[in-house]
């Protein structure tokens, strides 16, 4: 057993995200918050455990996370909200932070780099 030198944030959409999705994608009208929150995305961040560090990490990553969430449901960027600031991010998503990540698997971690322009993953071995 070993810890991983990262923190994690679990991101769960809130009602404003669902309202936007329903506006831009009529096929999503039957989706509910429980549908969206049942398998939330988890993002790894630099190690941080104090509130000011967490806030700074989220501030630095919020646009990338916001865009990943939008892209996961609707790829037409011209219909994405223009304001993807930390304040709007916090209105649209609940975040739960975790500062201790424990790896229980003996096999080495393998990272997949996803090119969002074509959504094709590419596997990269982590640096030793």
N, C-alpha and C positions, 0 to 999 in steps of 0.2 A: 504494500500500500504506500502511496506517495501523494503529496500534494502537488498541484499544478500552479505555476507562478502567474496566475491570472485571477481576476474577479469575474463574476458573471452577472448579467442583468437579464431577467425574464421579462419579456415585453408582451403585454396583453392589450389588445385594442379595446377602446371604450366607445361609448355611443357616438361621439362625433365622427370617428373613423367609419363606423357602420352606416351612419347617415350619409357620409360622402360616397361610400361604396354603392349604396342604394341609388343615389342620384346619378352616378356615372355608368352603372352597369345594371340594367333592368333585370338581368338573369339572376342577380344576387338578392332580390327582394325577399326571398324566403329565409335568407341567412339571419341568424340571431347572434347576440353576444355569446351565449354558451357555445354555439357552433364555432365561433372564431377563437374563443379562449380555451377550448379543450386541449389543444396541442400547441402551446405558445412557443414562440421563437426564443432562443437563448443566445445571447451574444457575449463573447469573451472580451474583457476589457483589461487594461493594465491593472496590476495589483493595487487595490485601494481598500481601506477599511474605515477611514474617518469620513464623516459627513462632507467636509469641504472637498476632500479628494474625490469622493463619489460624485458630487455635483460637477466638479471640473471634468471628470472622465465622461460623464453623460453629456455635458455641454459640447465636448469635442467630438463625440460620436453620434449625437442625436440626428444630424442630417443624414448620415449614412444609414442609420437604423431606420429612420423615417422613410427614406427612399426604398430601402429593401422591403419594408412592410407594404408600401404602396405598390411596388413592382410585383410583389407576390400575388396581388389580387387584380391589378389593372395596369397594363403596360403602356397605355397611352399617356405619356408624360405631360402632354399639353392639357390634360384634365386633372393633373395632380394639383393640390393646393400650392400656391406660390410661396406662402409663408410656411417654412418648415423649421422655424426657430425652436429653441428649447421650450419656450412658453407654450407654443401651439402643440409641440410634441407631448408635453405633460398634460395638456387638455385631451389629447387623442388617445394616449396610452397610459396604462398602469405599468409601473416598473417595480420589480422586486430585486434587490441586490443581494449577492452572496459573495462573501470574501474568502471563503475556504472551499476549494474544489479538491476533492480527493479522487484520485485515479485508482480504481480497483482492478484494472486490467493489466496483465503482464505484457501484452503486445504493445509495441511502440505506437504512439499517436501518429495518425496520418491526416494531413490537412488537404481538403479539396478547395481549390481556388475556382470560384464560379465567375465566369464572365457574364455579367447581367445582360450584355447586348445579345448574346445567343444562348444563355443559360446552359452552357456546356461545362460541366465540372472538369477540372484538371487536377490530378493528384500530385501533391508535393510532400516530400519527406521533410519532417521538421529538422531544424538545425540541431546538431548534437551538442 
